[in-house]
Amino acid sequence: MDCPYCKKEMAQGAILNDHHIRWYPKEVTFIPLTPEEEGAVRLNDAGGWLDCARAESWYCADCRIVITPVPEIESSMDKWKKKWDSFTQRVGEESEKRQIAREEEKQEREKEKKRKKDPWEV
Ligand SMILES: [Zn+2]
C-alpha cells in the first residue's frame, strides 16, 4: 500500500494486542461493556480472546502514520441473527402455505355444499 500523503510504499505489519483492537468515537472516554453498541469499530478480524488479536496495518515512517483497513467482521450476534431470520422466514413461508391450503379446503367445502344443495331450491 502506498502512503496517501507522500506516495511512498508503506511497511506492512500489524497492530497486536491480547484483547480486541478497537477504534472509538471521540465522545467515548472509557471502554464500555458493549463497545460495538457505543460505536466502536473492531480492527482485528480474529483473535482477541485466547489468541493474539491482529489488525493488519501499514506504516509510513516519514509521515508517522499507520493505516488500518477495517475488516468485515461477522460477530456471533450477526451469525445468530442470520439463523433467526432464516428460521422466521421458513416459519412465515410454512404459515403462508398452511393458510393457502386452509383457504383451498374452505373453497372445496363450499363447492361441496353447493353440489349437495337441491338445484331446485332457491
Ligand atoms: Zn508517507
Backbone and ligand atoms as CSV (ligand in chain L), in Angstrom:
chain,resi,resn,atom,element,x,y,z
A,1,MET,N,N,0.851,-1.183,0.000
A,1,MET,CA,C,0.000,0.000,0.000
A,1,MET,C,C,0.896,1.245,0.000
A,2,ASP,N,N,0.539,2.229,-0.840
A,2,ASP,CA,C,1.315,3.472,-0.870
A,2,ASP,C,C,0.732,4.466,0.128
A,3,CYS,N,N,1.619,5.229,0.729
A,3,CYS,CA,C,1.191,6.244,1.699
A,3,CYS,C,C,0.363,7.304,0.960
A,4,PRO,N,N,-0.835,7.633,1.465
A,4,PRO,CA,C,-1.658,8.631,0.772
A,4,PRO,C,C,-1.081,10.045,0.864
A,5,TYR,N,N,-0.100,10.284,1.746
A,5,TYR,CA,C,0.486,11.621,1.916
A,5,TYR,C,C,1.723,11.804,1.047
A,6,CYS,N,N,2.719,10.895,1.220
A,6,CYS,CA,C,3.975,11.069,0.484
A,6,CYS,C,C,4.078,10.131,-0.733
A,7,LYS,N,N,3.119,9.250,-0.898
A,7,LYS,CA,C,3.028,8.305,-2.026
A,7,LYS,C,C,4.120,7.223,-2.028
A,8,LYS,N,N,4.950,7.184,-0.980
A,8,LYS,CA,C,5.960,6.119,-0.906
A,8,LYS,C,C,5.312,4.841,-0.388
A,9,GLU,N,N,5.986,3.726,-0.655
A,9,GLU,CA,C,5.425,2.457,-0.206
A,9,GLU,C,C,5.476,2.359,1.319
A,10,MET,N,N,4.403,1.889,1.894
A,10,MET,CA,C,4.331,1.768,3.354
A,10,MET,C,C,4.809,0.387,3.776
A,11,ALA,N,N,5.279,0.278,5.011
A,11,ALA,CA,C,5.711,-1.021,5.545
A,11,ALA,C,C,4.490,-1.775,6.047
A,12,GLN,N,N,4.365,-3.032,5.586
A,12,GLN,CA,C,3.225,-3.839,6.032
A,12,GLN,C,C,3.530,-4.463,7.386
A,13,GLY,N,N,2.538,-4.480,8.248
A,13,GLY,CA,C,2.701,-5.087,9.568
A,13,GLY,C,C,1.352,-5.246,10.222
A,14,ALA,N,N,1.326,-5.207,11.511
A,14,ALA,CA,C,0.061,-5.384,12.227
A,14,ALA,C,C,0.132,-4.741,13.596
A,15,ILE,N,N,-1.029,-4.363,14.104
A,15,ILE,CA,C,-1.147,-3.943,15.500
A,15,ILE,C,C,-1.575,-5.201,16.246
A,16,LEU,N,N,-0.825,-5.554,17.273
A,16,LEU,CA,C,-1.132,-6.769,18.031
A,16,LEU,C,C,-1.614,-6.391,19.423
A,17,ASN,N,N,-2.498,-7.220,19.950
A,17,ASN,CA,C,-2.991,-6.969,21.307
A,17,ASN,C,C,-3.518,-8.279,21.876
A,18,ASP,N,N,-3.593,-8.353,23.199
A,18,ASP,CA,C,-4.148,-9.577,23.787
A,18,ASP,C,C,-5.666,-9.483,23.948
A,19,HIS,N,N,-6.264,-8.348,23.610
A,19,HIS,CA,C,-7.716,-8.194,23.557
A,19,HIS,C,C,-8.060,-7.614,22.194
A,20,HIS,N,N,-9.374,-7.506,21.910
A,20,HIS,CA,C,-9.782,-6.916,20.645
A,20,HIS,C,C,-9.166,-5.528,20.480
A,21,ILE,N,N,-8.885,-5.187,19.243
A,21,ILE,CA,C,-8.334,-3.872,18.932
A,21,ILE,C,C,-9.482,-3.058,18.348
A,22,ARG,N,N,-9.798,-1.947,18.989
A,22,ARG,CA,C,-10.967,-1.170,18.552
A,22,ARG,C,C,-10.643,0.307,18.439
A,23,TRP,N,N,-11.332,0.928,17.496
A,23,TRP,CA,C,-11.325,2.382,17.376
A,23,TRP,C,C,-12.609,2.860,18.033
A,24,TYR,N,N,-12.540,3.973,18.793
A,24,TYR,CA,C,-13.721,4.515,19.472
A,24,TYR,C,C,-14.010,5.937,18.997
A,25,PRO,N,N,-15.287,6.295,18.903
A,25,PRO,CA,C,-15.625,7.690,18.587
A,25,PRO,C,C,-15.131,8.605,19.712
A,26,LYS,N,N,-14.889,9.867,19.411
A,26,LYS,CA,C,-14.240,10.759,20.387
A,26,LYS,C,C,-15.046,10.974,21.667
A,27,GLU,N,N,-16.394,10.796,21.581
A,27,GLU,CA,C,-17.193,11.027,22.796
A,27,GLU,C,C,-17.097,9.871,23.796
A,28,VAL,N,N,-16.573,8.730,23.343
A,28,VAL,CA,C,-16.401,7.593,24.252
A,28,VAL,C,C,-15.067,7.777,24.981
A,29,THR,N,N,-15.146,7.926,26.301
A,29,THR,CA,C,-13.932,8.248,27.060
A,29,THR,C,C,-13.474,7.106,27.960
A,30,PHE,N,N,-14.254,6.016,27.992
A,30,PHE,CA,C,-13.824,4.826,28.737
A,30,PHE,C,C,-14.267,3.617,27.929
A,31,ILE,N,N,-13.675,2.457,28.187
A,31,ILE,CA,C,-14.033,1.274,27.412
A,31,ILE,C,C,-15.379,0.742,27.920
A,32,PRO,N,N,-16.427,0.856,27.100
A,32,PRO,CA,C,-17.750,0.423,27.547
A,32,PRO,C,C,-17.896,-1.095,27.556
A,33,LEU,N,N,-18.930,-1.571,28.251
A,33,LEU,CA,C,-19.187,-3.016,28.327
A,33,LEU,C,C,-19.602,-3.575,26.971
A,34,THR,N,N,-20.338,-2.771,26.183
A,34,THR,CA,C,-20.773,-3.201,24.854
A,34,THR,C,C,-20.176,-2.223,23.843
A,35,PRO,N,N,-18.876,-2.384,23.553
A,35,PRO,CA,C,-18.166,-1.389,22.731
A,35,PRO,C,C,-18.794,-1.151,21.362
A,36,GLU,N,N,-19.202,-2.241,20.663
A,36,GLU,CA,C,-19.738,-2.065,19.312
A,36,GLU,C,C,-21.030,-1.245,19.338
A,37,GLU,N,N,-21.828,-1.409,20.412
A,37,GLU,CA,C,-23.069,-0.628,20.523
A,37,GLU,C,C,-22.779,0.847,20.781
A,38,GLU,N,N,-21.617,1.125,21.329
A,38,GLU,CA,C,-21.240,2.517,21.609
A,38,GLU,C,C,-20.504,3.137,20.418
A,39,GLY,N,N,-20.502,2.438,19.298
A,39,GLY,CA,C,-19.896,2.992,18.090
A,39,GLY,C,C,-18.456,2.557,17.853
A,40,ALA,N,N,-17.960,1.629,18.673
A,40,ALA,CA,C,-16.583,1.160,18.483
A,40,ALA,C,C,-16.485,0.362,17.188
A,41,VAL,N,N,-15.343,0.448,16.545
A,41,VAL,CA,C,-15.099,-0.291,15.302
A,41,VAL,C,C,-13.968,-1.272,15.582
A,42,ARG,N,N,-14.260,-2.548,15.413
A,42,ARG,CA,C,-13.231,-3.550,15.690
A,42,ARG,C,C,-12.286,-3.646,14.516
A,43,LEU,N,N,-11.007,-3.664,14.807
A,43,LEU,CA,C,-9.993,-3.674,13.751
A,43,LEU,C,C,-9.332,-5.035,13.564
A,44,ASN,N,N,-9.509,-5.943,14.513
A,44,ASN,CA,C,-8.974,-7.301,14.336
A,44,ASN,C,C,-10.120,-8.204,13.937
A,45,ASP,N,N,-9.899,-9.008,12.879
A,45,ASP,CA,C,-11.000,-9.889,12.480
A,45,ASP,C,C,-10.990,-11.197,13.256
A,46,ALA,N,N,-9.825,-11.605,13.751
A,46,ALA,CA,C,-9.755,-12.840,14.533
A,46,ALA,C,C,-8.986,-12.550,15.814
A,47,GLY,N,N,-8.969,-13.527,16.695
A,47,GLY,CA,C,-8.218,-13.406,17.948
A,47,GLY,C,C,-8.882,-12.450,18.915
A,48,GLY,N,N,-8.178,-12.148,19.994
A,48,GLY,CA,C,-8.709,-11.227,20.982
A,48,GLY,C,C,-9.260,-11.915,22.208
A,49,TRP,N,N,-9.467,-13.230,22.086
A,49,TRP,CA,C,-9.934,-13.980,23.254
A,49,TRP,C,C,-8.789,-14.818,23.782
A,50,LEU,N,N,-8.529,-15.920,23.082
A,50,LEU,CA,C,-7.451,-16.816,23.510
A,50,LEU,C,C,-6.199,-16.577,22.679
A,51,ASP,N,N,-6.421,-16.235,21.396
A,51,ASP,CA,C,-5.285,-15.930,20.517
A,51,ASP,C,C,-5.010,-14.435,20.569
A,52,CYS,N,N,-3.856,-14.090,20.096
A,52,CYS,CA,C,-3.484,-12.690,19.986
A,52,CYS,C,C,-4.355,-12.037,18.900
A,53,ALA,N,N,-4.863,-10.845,19.188
A,53,ALA,CA,C,-5.625,-10.098,18.190
A,53,ALA,C,C,-4.642,-9.396,17.257
A,54,ARG,N,N,-4.984,-9.415,15.961
A,54,ARG,CA,C,-4.064,-8.876,14.963
A,54,ARG,C,C,-4.839,-7.995,13.997
A,55,ALA,N,N,-4.463,-6.746,13.888
A,55,ALA,CA,C,-5.093,-5.828,12.936
A,55,ALA,C,C,-4.051,-5.478,11.874
A,56,GLU,N,N,-4.234,-6.025,10.678
A,56,GLU,CA,C,-3.291,-5.758,9.580
A,56,GLU,C,C,-3.175,-4.247,9.373
A,57,SER,N,N,-1.965,-3.744,9.303
A,57,SER,CA,C,-1.766,-2.297,9.199
A,57,SER,C,C,-0.555,-1.973,8.336
A,58,TRP,N,N,-0.511,-0.745,7.847
A,58,TRP,CA,C,0.604,-0.253,7.046
A,58,TRP,C,C,1.148,1.002,7.720
A,59,TYR,N,N,2.492,1.128,7.717
A,59,TYR,CA,C,3.147,2.202,8.461
A,59,TYR,C,C,4.063,2.990,7.536
A,60,CYS,N,N,3.950,4.321,7.601
A,60,CYS,CA,C,4.883,5.180,6.876
A,60,CYS,C,C,5.719,5.922,7.919
A,61,ALA,N,N,7.011,5.611,7.957
A,61,ALA,CA,C,7.915,6.213,8.953
A,61,ALA,C,C,8.104,7.705,8.683
A,62,ASP,N,N,8.099,8.095,7.381
A,62,ASP,CA,C,8.315,9.513,7.047
A,62,ASP,C,C,7.153,10.380,7.538
A,63,CYS,N,N,5.932,9.915,7.308
A,63,CYS,CA,C,4.751,10.701,7.674
A,63,CYS,C,C,4.267,10.359,9.093
A,64,ARG,N,N,4.873,9.333,9.678
A,64,ARG,CA,C,4.497,8.892,11.035
A,64,ARG,C,C,2.988,8.637,11.108
A,65,ILE,N,N,2.573,7.737,10.230
A,65,ILE,CA,C,1.146,7.400,10.204
A,65,ILE,C,C,0.966,5.895,9.990
A,66,VAL,N,N,-0.066,5.363,10.612
A,66,VAL,CA,C,-0.423,3.950,10.456
A,66,VAL,C,C,-1.819,3.901,9.850
A,67,ILE,N,N,-1.982,3.045,8.843
A,67,ILE,CA,C,-3.305,2.865,8.234
A,67,ILE,C,C,-3.763,1.441,8.519
A,68,THR,N,N,-4.950,1.333,9.066
A,68,THR,CA,C,-5.519,0.025,9.402
A,68,THR,C,C,-6.863,-0.125,8.705
A,69,PRO,N,N,-6.939,-0.899,7.626
A,69,PRO,CA,C,-8.242,-1.120,6.994
A,69,PRO,C,C,-9.165,-1.871,7.962
A,70,VAL,N,N,-10.431,-1.523,7.936
A,70,VAL,CA,C,-11.402,-2.173,8.826
A,70,VAL,C,C,-11.876,-3.473,8.171
A,71,PRO,N,N,-11.647,-4.609,8.834
A,71,PRO,CA,C,-12.066,-5.879,8.225
A,71,PRO,C,C,-13.579,-6.093,8.335
A,72,GLU,N,N,-14.110,-6.943,7.449
A,72,GLU,CA,C,-15.515,-7.357,7.542
A,72,GLU,C,C,-15.576,-8.358,8.688
A,73,ILE,N,N,-16.329,-8.048,9.703
A,73,ILE,CA,C,-16.419,-8.951,10.847
A,73,ILE,C,C,-17.847,-9.401,11.032
A,74,GLU,N,N,-18.013,-10.728,11.053
A,74,GLU,CA,C,-19.340,-11.260,11.344
A,74,GLU,C,C,-19.318,-11.690,12.808
A,75,SER,N,N,-19.968,-10.922,13.647
A,75,SER,CA,C,-19.965,-11.240,15.072
A,75,SER,C,C,-20.877,-12.431,15.329
A,76,SER,N,N,-20.746,-13.021,16.509
A,76,SER,CA,C,-21.615,-14.151,16.840
A,76,SER,C,C,-23.069,-13.677,16.867
A,77,MET,N,N,-23.283,-12.396,17.198
A,77,MET,CA,C,-24.638,-11.838,17.201
A,77,MET,C,C,-25.179,-11.802,15.763
A,78,ASP,N,N,-24.326,-11.401,14.780
A,78,ASP,CA,C,-24.739,-11.372,13.373
A,78,ASP,C,C,-25.093,-12.781,12.904
A,79,LYS,N,N,-24.230,-13.759,13.275
A,79,LYS,CA,C,-24.472,-15.151,12.863
A,79,LYS,C,C,-25.796,-15.631,13.434
A,80,TRP,N,N,-26.019,-15.314,14.735
A,80,TRP,CA,C,-27.243,-15.738,15.398
A,80,TRP,C,C,-28.456,-15.094,14.741
A,81,LYS,N,N,-28.330,-13.784,14.393
A,81,LYS,CA,C,-29.434,-13.053,13.767
A,81,LYS,C,C,-29.765,-13.651,12.399
A,82,LYS,N,N,-28.710,-14.020,11.629
A,82,LYS,CA,C,-28.928,-14.639,10.319
A,82,LYS,C,C,-29.725,-15.929,10.465
A,83,LYS,N,N,-29.305,-16.767,11.461
A,83,LYS,CA,C,-30.005,-18.033,11.696
A,83,LYS,C,C,-31.460,-17.761,12.059
A,84,TRP,N,N,-31.653,-16.775,12.948
A,84,TRP,CA,C,-33.004,-16.440,13.414
A,84,TRP,C,C,-33.853,-15.949,12.249
A,85,ASP,N,N,-33.282,-15.055,11.391
A,85,ASP,CA,C,-34.016,-14.525,10.245
A,85,ASP,C,C,-34.429,-15.642,9.299
A,86,SER,N,N,-33.501,-16.585,9.041
A,86,SER,CA,C,-33.832,-17.664,8.109
A,86,SER,C,C,-34.894,-18.571,8.737
A,87,PHE,N,N,-34.818,-18.752,10.076
A,87,PHE,CA,C,-35.831,-19.556,10.777
A,87,PHE,C,C,-37.208,-18.894,10.687
A,88,THR,N,N,-37.269,-17.579,10.996
A,88,THR,CA,C,-38.562,-16.895,10.966
A,88,THR,C,C,-39.113,-16.827,9.539
A,89,GLN,N,N,-38.196,-16.750,8.549
A,89,GLN,CA,C,-38.648,-16.743,7.151
A,89,GLN,C,C,-39.287,-18.083,6.799
A,90,ARG,N,N,-38.612,-19.187,7.244
A,90,ARG,CA,C,-39.159,-20.528,6.986
A,90,ARG,C,C,-40.516,-20.688,7.647
A,91,VAL,N,N,-40.616,-20.230,8.913
A,91,VAL,CA,C,-41.880,-20.323,9.642
A,91,VAL,C,C,-42.954,-19.527,8.902
A,92,GLY,N,N,-42.578,-18.334,8.424
A,92,GLY,CA,C,-43.509,-17.485,7.691
A,92,GLY,C,C,-44.001,-18.162,6.416
A,93,GLU,N,N,-43.064,-18.790,5.692
A,93,GLU,CA,C,-43.429,-19.486,4.446
A,93,GLU,C,C,-44.371,-20.652,4.731
A,94,GLU,N,N,-44.044,-21.415,5.805
A,94,GLU,CA,C,-44.883,-22.551,6.183
A,94,GLU,C,C,-46.289,-22.070,6.538
A,95,SER,N,N,-46.349,-20.981,7.305
A,95,SER,CA,C,-47.640,-20.463,7.743
A,95,SER,C,C,-48.452,-19.986,6.543
A,96,GLU,N,N,-47.761,-19.381,5.553
A,96,GLU,CA,C,-48.428,-18.923,4.337
A,96,GLU,C,C,-48.990,-20.127,3.562
A,97,LYS,N,N,-48.179,-21.195,3.458
A,97,LYS,CA,C,-48.620,-22.413,2.761
A,97,LYS,C,C,-49.850,-22.996,3.434
A,98,ARG,N,N,-49.786,-23.047,4.803
A,98,ARG,CA,C,-50.929,-23.593,5.555
A,98,ARG,C,C,-52.182,-22.756,5.331
A,99,GLN,N,N,-51.993,-21.419,5.281
A,99,GLN,CA,C,-53.141,-20.533,5.085
A,99,GLN,C,C,-53.760,-20.775,3.706
A,100,ILE,N,N,-52.899,-20.939,2.683
A,100,ILE,CA,C,-53.386,-21.207,1.322
A,100,ILE,C,C,-54.132,-22.534,1.297
A,101,ALA,N,N,-53.548,-23.547,1.961
A,101,ALA,CA,C,-54.184,-24.862,1.999
A,101,ALA,C,C,-55.541,-24.774,2.680
A,102,ARG,N,N,-55.613,-24.015,3.804
A,102,ARG,CA,C,-56.882,-23.852,4.522
A,102,ARG,C,C,-57.920,-23.152,3.645
A,103,GLU,N,N,-57.457,-22.143,2.899
A,103,GLU,CA,C,-58.335,-21.387,2.012
A,103,GLU,C,C,-58.891,-22.324,0.932
A,104,GLU,N,N,-58.009,-23.184,0.384
A,104,GLU,CA,C,-58.439,-24.130,-0.654
A,104,GLU,C,C,-59.453,-25.129,-0.097
A,105,GLU,N,N,-59.160,-25.606,1.138
A,105,GLU,CA,C,-60.096,-26.541,1.785
A,105,GLU,C,C,-61.464,-25.886,1.965
A,106,LYS,N,N,-61.445,-24.636,2.396
A,106,LYS,CA,C,-62.680,-23.895,2.643
A,106,LYS,C,C,-63.491,-23.778,1.349
A,107,GLN,N,N,-62.776,-23.417,0.245
A,107,GLN,CA,C,-63.451,-23.276,-1.050
A,107,GLN,C,C,-64.018,-24.620,-1.505
A,108,GLU,N,N,-63.231,-25.695,-1.232
A,108,GLU,CA,C,-63.669,-27.044,-1.599
A,108,GLU,C,C,-64.948,-27.406,-0.847
A,109,ARG,N,N,-64.968,-27.082,0.464
A,109,ARG,CA,C,-66.151,-27.371,1.293
A,109,ARG,C,C,-67.366,-26.605,0.782
A,110,GLU,N,N,-67.155,-25.345,0.389
A,110,GLU,CA,C,-68.268,-24.536,-0.107
A,110,GLU,C,C,-68.807,-25.085,-1.424
A,111,LYS,N,N,-67.880,-25.542,-2.289
A,111,LYS,CA,C,-68.294,-26.154,-3.567
A,111,LYS,C,C,-69.128,-27.390,-3.286
A,112,GLU,N,N,-68.615,-28.202,-2.295
A,112,GLU,CA,C,-69.282,-29.428,-1.900
A,112,GLU,C,C,-70.704,-29.119,-1.411
A,113,LYS,N,N,-70.816,-28.074,-0.583
A,113,LYS,CA,C,-72.117,-27.659,-0.049
A,113,LYS,C,C,-73.069,-27.309,-1.186
A,114,LYS,N,N,-72.553,-26.546,-2.182
A,114,LYS,CA,C,-73.377,-26.119,-3.312
A,114,LYS,C,C,-73.835,-27.316,-4.131
A,115,ARG,N,N,-72.904,-28.311,-4.276
A,115,ARG,CA,C,-73.252,-29.503,-5.041
A,115,ARG,C,C,-74.373,-30.292,-4.362
A,116,LYS,N,N,-74.254,-30.366,-3.010
A,116,LYS,CA,C,-75.250,-31.133,-2.256
A,116,LYS,C,C,-76.604,-30.425,-2.199
A,117,LYS,N,N,-76.578,-29.136,-2.383
A,117,LYS,CA,C,-77.809,-28.335,-2.314
A,117,LYS,C,C,-78.779,-28.747,-3.444
A,118,ASP,N,N,-80.008,-28.805,-3.141
A,118,ASP,CA,C,-81.024,-29.139,-4.131
A,118,ASP,C,C,-81.036,-28.059,-5.223
A,119,PRO,N,N,-80.783,-28.433,-6.477
A,119,PRO,CA,C,-80.711,-27.420,-7.545
A,119,PRO,C,C,-82.018,-26.646,-7.709
A,120,TRP,N,N,-83.157,-27.213,-7.246
A,120,TRP,CA,C,-84.455,-26.537,-7.403
A,120,TRP,C,C,-84.763,-25.614,-6.254
A,121,GLU,N,N,-83.929,-25.772,-5.176
A,121,GLU,CA,C,-84.137,-24.897,-4.009
A,121,GLU,C,C,-83.636,-23.494,-4.302
A,122,VAL,N,N,-84.388,-22.476,-3.930
A,122,VAL,CA,C,-83.980,-21.099,-4.226
A,122,VAL,C,C,-83.524,-20.408,-2.960
L,1,ZN,ZN,ZN,4.138,8.875,3.922
